Amino acid sequence: MANSTALLKKPRMDFPFYCHKSDRWAKKVRGQTKFFGKATTDPDGQAALAERNRVKDDLLTGHKPRPKDADGGTTVADAQARRINERVHYSRS
């Protein structure tokens, strides 16, 4: 195949990701393919491992990972969701 691109190989055998055809480090989590960064810009996979460690708990529990710029504080969306849940709970009791 003349038009095929060569995919990067894993940097080591125990590396948890594979190189997806879109040139990104990928891993199946809960039946879905999740991506952790470009393979060509991060051939040793250190940034991909750091990103996986950042979002690992959220992905394993089925939640949408928090954005990178979140400092752990409450976002407007979090406050709105909490307010709506409180109102629904109050109206049911």
C-alpha positions as a Markdown table, in Angstrom:
| # | Residue | x | y | z |
|---|---|---|---|---|
| 1 | Met | 0.0 | 0.0 | 0.0 |
| 2 | Ala | 1.8 | 3.1 | -1.2 |
| 3 | Asn | -0.5 | 5.6 | 0.5 |
| 4 | Ser | -0.5 | 4.0 | 3.9 |
| 5 | Thr | 1.3 | 5.8 | 6.8 |
| 6 | Ala | 3.5 | 3.9 | 9.2 |
| 7 | Leu | 2.1 | 4.0 | 12.7 |
| 8 | Leu | 4.4 | 4.5 | 15.6 |
| 9 | Lys | 5.2 | 1.5 | 17.7 |
| 10 | Lys | 4.8 | 1.5 | 21.5 |
| 11 | Pro | 7.8 | 3.0 | 23.3 |
| 12 | Arg | 7.9 | -0.1 | 25.5 |
| 13 | Met | 6.0 | -3.3 | 25.9 |
| 14 | Asp | 4.1 | -2.3 | 29.1 |
| 15 | Phe | 2.9 | 1.0 | 27.5 |
| 16 | Pro | -0.9 | 1.2 | 28.0 |
| 17 | Phe | -1.8 | 2.9 | 24.7 |
| 18 | Tyr | -1.7 | 2.0 | 21.0 |
| 19 | Cys | -1.2 | 4.4 | 18.1 |
| 20 | His | -4.5 | 5.0 | 16.4 |
| 21 | Lys | -4.7 | 5.5 | 12.6 |
| 22 | Ser | -5.4 | 9.2 | 13.3 |
| 23 | Asp | -1.9 | 9.4 | 14.8 |
| 24 | Arg | -3.0 | 9.8 | 18.4 |
| 25 | Trp | -2.3 | 7.6 | 21.4 |
| 26 | Ala | -5.5 | 5.8 | 22.2 |
| 27 | Lys | -7.0 | 3.3 | 24.7 |
| 28 | Lys | -10.3 | 1.6 | 25.1 |
| 29 | Val | -12.1 | 2.7 | 28.3 |
| 30 | Arg | -15.5 | 1.3 | 29.1 |
| 31 | Gly | -15.9 | 0.1 | 25.5 |
| 32 | Gln | -15.1 | 3.5 | 23.9 |
| 33 | Thr | -11.8 | 4.6 | 22.3 |
| 34 | Lys | -10.3 | 7.6 | 24.3 |
| 35 | Phe | -7.5 | 9.7 | 22.9 |
| 36 | Phe | -4.6 | 11.1 | 24.9 |
| 37 | Gly | -2.5 | 13.2 | 22.5 |
| 38 | Lys | -0.7 | 13.2 | 19.2 |
| 39 | Ala | 1.8 | 10.4 | 18.8 |
| 40 | Thr | 4.2 | 12.2 | 16.5 |
| 41 | Thr | 4.6 | 15.2 | 18.9 |
| 42 | Asp | 4.9 | 12.8 | 21.9 |
| 43 | Pro | 6.7 | 9.7 | 20.6 |
| 44 | Asp | 7.8 | 8.5 | 24.1 |
| 45 | Gly | 4.2 | 8.9 | 25.4 |
| 46 | Gln | 5.0 | 10.9 | 28.5 |
| 47 | Ala | 2.4 | 13.6 | 27.9 |
| 48 | Ala | -0.2 | 10.9 | 27.0 |
| 49 | Leu | 0.5 | 9.2 | 30.4 |
| 50 | Ala | 0.2 | 12.5 | 32.2 |
| 51 | Glu | -3.1 | 13.2 | 30.5 |
| 52 | Arg | -4.4 | 9.7 | 31.3 |
| 53 | Asn | -3.5 | 10.1 | 34.9 |
| 54 | Arg | -5.3 | 13.4 | 35.1 |
| 55 | Val | -8.6 | 12.1 | 33.7 |
| 56 | Lys | -8.4 | 8.4 | 34.7 |
| 57 | Asp | -10.8 | 8.5 | 37.6 |
| 58 | Asp | -13.4 | 10.4 | 35.6 |
| 59 | Leu | -13.2 | 8.0 | 32.7 |
| 60 | Leu | -13.4 | 4.9 | 34.8 |
| 61 | Thr | -16.5 | 6.1 | 36.6 |
| 62 | Gly | -18.2 | 7.1 | 33.3 |
| 63 | His | -18.0 | 10.9 | 33.8 |
| 64 | Lys | -16.9 | 13.5 | 31.3 |
| 65 | Pro | -13.4 | 14.5 | 32.2 |
| 66 | Arg | -12.9 | 18.0 | 33.6 |
| 67 | Pro | -11.2 | 20.5 | 31.3 |
| 68 | Lys | -7.4 | 21.0 | 31.6 |
| 69 | Asp | -7.7 | 24.6 | 32.8 |
| 70 | Ala | -10.0 | 23.7 | 35.7 |
| 71 | Asp | -8.3 | 24.4 | 39.0 |
| 72 | Gly | -10.5 | 22.2 | 41.0 |
| 73 | Gly | -12.9 | 25.0 | 41.9 |
| 74 | Thr | -16.6 | 25.2 | 41.2 |
| 75 | Thr | -17.5 | 26.1 | 37.6 |
| 76 | Val | -20.7 | 28.0 | 36.6 |
| 77 | Ala | -22.0 | 24.8 | 35.1 |
| 78 | Asp | -21.4 | 22.9 | 38.4 |
| 79 | Ala | -23.2 | 25.6 | 40.4 |
| 80 | Gln | -26.2 | 25.6 | 38.0 |
| 81 | Ala | -26.4 | 21.8 | 38.1 |
| 82 | Arg | -26.3 | 21.8 | 41.9 |
| 83 | Arg | -29.0 | 24.5 | 42.0 |
| 84 | Ile | -31.3 | 22.6 | 39.6 |
| 85 | Asn | -30.8 | 19.3 | 41.6 |
| 86 | Glu | -31.6 | 21.1 | 44.8 |
| 87 | Arg | -34.8 | 22.6 | 43.3 |
| 88 | Val | -35.9 | 19.2 | 42.0 |
| 89 | His | -35.2 | 17.5 | 45.3 |
| 90 | Tyr | -37.1 | 20.2 | 47.2 |
| 91 | Ser | -40.1 | 20.0 | 44.9 |
| 92 | Arg | -40.4 | 16.2 | 45.4 |
| 93 | Ser | -40.3 | 16.3 | 49.2 |
